[in-house]
């Protein structure tokens, strides 16, 4: 059943289409009030609601974050000042680097829900590889289950994978594709009937479908 957040989605998509053609602060300033009222404000409410659902499903408190529209261009060749998407993240309250986070993304090009661990380095990356080595079969089963349920696939978010399986693991490791990664996140498109089902319910259903993968991370990583 529609929950009202479809209005936020529609407003965001229309806004970002215009922003893609007019990505400048001069264009945005007269639109800022509309952005805050129709998009950023409802997104904050949506993030708070989902934090409660995610906490209920995982048994762990999660902190919501709605990403800013302003881009950090300090180290980027692309100097366009504004993001043409709406992104929301829910992170475990303890902020453990190896604790998986949840993600919701909307743009004119995609509408997805995701989950995973990002940007692993040093000891955290070593732990991730040991996790894949020991629990790779169960992880692969969970990933396949999420794909079967909602079409979830491993995302290209995060650093580029290595070209080879890292030592001391065998070059032909059974889970070499997972072993070469420095992040592991998966995402799935929102269902075609998200408007009739409601944005919240559609998102929660995706979270539920991704839970077996989350549980592998939570219990064994």
Beta strands, then each sheet from edge to edge (+ up, - down):
strand 1: 62-66
strand 2: 85-92
strand 3: 101-107
strand 4: 110-117
strand 5: 153-154
strand 6: 184-189
sheet 1: 1+ 2- 3+ 4- 6+ 5-
end
